[in-house]
């Protein structure tokens, strides 16, 4: 069955819009949501094809969950499908952050967010644990059958959680070990999944619309002219807005400076938002003075309360930079700040679309080829360990919000209830997050929270 046209474009558009509003929990939670919706429930794509696309996205700079949505949208409905899927993954978060940023600068405090954050953070930890359970259970198989993959997962966990090694180094090490393992022990690096493969609960999945053996659709096959068209369009979409900004404000203007700075940041986001935040902090706070250090921390808190990639905190940075510098004058302070947030978002996410639309056809040529999939399977195993380390990071920080202080029993209880709801009762992510957020507000307002 051809991927193109298998799902009506309108139906896919409604799903991508829904995903943009429920994609809480950082990349681990967002990937878990997409996996449940696309692989397990809707059966739009098979396990193996999903993980193959995910592995490619993990190699790229930029938000891997947004890139994965772009990839699957492109595979299903050509370039416009990818653009719509990727844009709708970001747009709700951008609009919400513009509104929250306005509330922040006008009223000067985000106290009402404290209760929401108190409940959401334990829910995020539970979502991350769910991702470890779901993805790890499919990729790692049993320790006896795949000791290499288990060693990679455990090694990456130790490297990130204990040795504090950089994420790119972990990915490159897994890539090299996967290449070696694919030649020494190829049976251990066969991709997970497959036609009619049993789910984690023992049920049998029906065939997917884009299954393991579904031929690559015509639009997703590599041709040199198509690659050149994508690269030319991407260059034009960067150069034309930048040229307009430079002609308007000059090289030292706030908006072109933001565009240049966040274009560089977009190419350095290996390892997710937390890996690039120190770079953003140094440039936005120390070098350009668009906002203060405490404001940067508040922006991260606001970013945690909204769906979409955590790197969307750059929209908050852009809004405050545009507000403080008055890019459209003092009489249009909000419009100038909103424009700056949009400029920052455009230059941050544009490279992600180019990477997917240009590289996707090359990746589609390799699914099922062990020489290529063995290194990517190794990366997926390593990512399981990375996600587990992220879960540990969240659990430690919600259990001890003040280092060395007392244990926050209430927060751990929220995390346990959220994990039970997700793993045992299979409740939806958005329902769990909403319930935990309301519980957090209740505990904070009554003084029962730690």
Buried (B, 14 or more C-beta within 10 A) or exposed (E): EBBBEBBEBEEBBEBBBBBBBBBBBBBBBBBBBBBBBBBBEBBBBBBBBBBBBBBBBBBBBBBBBBBBBBBBBBBBBBBEBBBBBBBBBBBBBBBBBBEBBBBBBEEEEBEEBBBBBBBBBBBBBBBBBBBBBBBBEBBBBEEEEBEBBBBBBBBBBEBBBEEEBEBBBBBBBBBEBBBBBBEEEEEBBBBBBBBEBEBEEEEEBEBBBBBBEBEBBEBBEBEEEBBEBBEEBBEEBBEEBBEEBBEEBEEEBBBBBBBBBBBEBBBBBBBBBBBBBEBBBEBBBEEBEBBEEEBBEBBBBBBBBBBBBBBBBBBBBBBBBBBBBBBBEEEEBBEBBBBBBBBBBBBBBBBBBBBBBBBBBEBBBBBEEBEBBBBBBBBBBBBBBBBBBBBBBBBEBBBBBEEEEEEBEBBBEBBEBBBEBBBEEEBBBBEBBBBBBEBBBBBBEEEEBB
